[in-house]
Amino acid sequence: MKAAEQRVPLTDLYQGDHWAKAQALVPLASKAGFTPELWVASAGLGLRPVTDTAPAYAATFSLRHADSVAASPDDSARWWRCLQANDSKRSLASLSQRGHMLLVLSEAYANVMASDLDSLAQGANDTLLIGGAQSHPGITRVPSDATLRHALGGTLTSLNVRMAAAWLDRCSNARLTSPETRAAWNTWTAQVSKRETYNRLPLTDEAVIEFIRTNHAQHPGHSRTRMLRELRSQGLACEQKRFAHLYAVTVEKQ
């Protein structure tokens, strides 16, 4: 109980490449002429500024993740509405009244927040969505584009936030959605887009199990999804359902 009561700033609560790149958006936005505030959309906390504090938690809206808070998209949406129900001041619509808004959302989180995005779109002013799941009239959207990963580097997990950084590098006139910025973006993407092909090496069950054992011993906190990502990042192949079965046999039944 004592550990659960310990609160830390949100800037220190999250980890990984995606979070590091998200925090790096702040100086990039300042350089582009904005006065930025960084907020997080959290499956455990709702919409929060990173200056807030909270106890450590494990929650996500990614349905196949071990820490998923729901079994279906509808469940996730209801969970989000409950988190936000008693805090109208911390909504996308209220934040948009402060000025420009840059949203960086995965498909899973954008689906959960769809009603919030629709409300935001009704009064959005210079609002840009990187990633997301669908268009919302009134919000400029740049869908996630895997053909840019060759130029931006990193994993697909951090692609949206890397795209946001590249967009801010091209911002002009202290506006996110100016025609000049869009034109600069289109010119750049036309030059660097490259479709990726995968030639991964297939593994036997025994080799996959050995990888899982080694990875789990070195990183006991890694989820099954993260482990599979790391295997594939090494140029190795294993179908998701097969990996899940071997992971269960190797780790979950220990």
Secondary structure by P-SEA (a helix, b strand, c coil): ccccccccccccccccaaaaaaaaaaaaaaaaccbbbbbbbccccccccccccccbbbbcccccccccccccaaaaaaaaaaaacccccccccccccccbbbbbbcaaaaaaaaaaaaaaaacccbbbbcccccccccbbbbcccccccccccccccaaaaaaaaaaaaaccccccccaaaaaaaaaaaaacbbbbbbbbbbbcaaaaaaaaaaaaaacccccaaaaaaaaaaacbbbcaaaaaaaaaaccccc
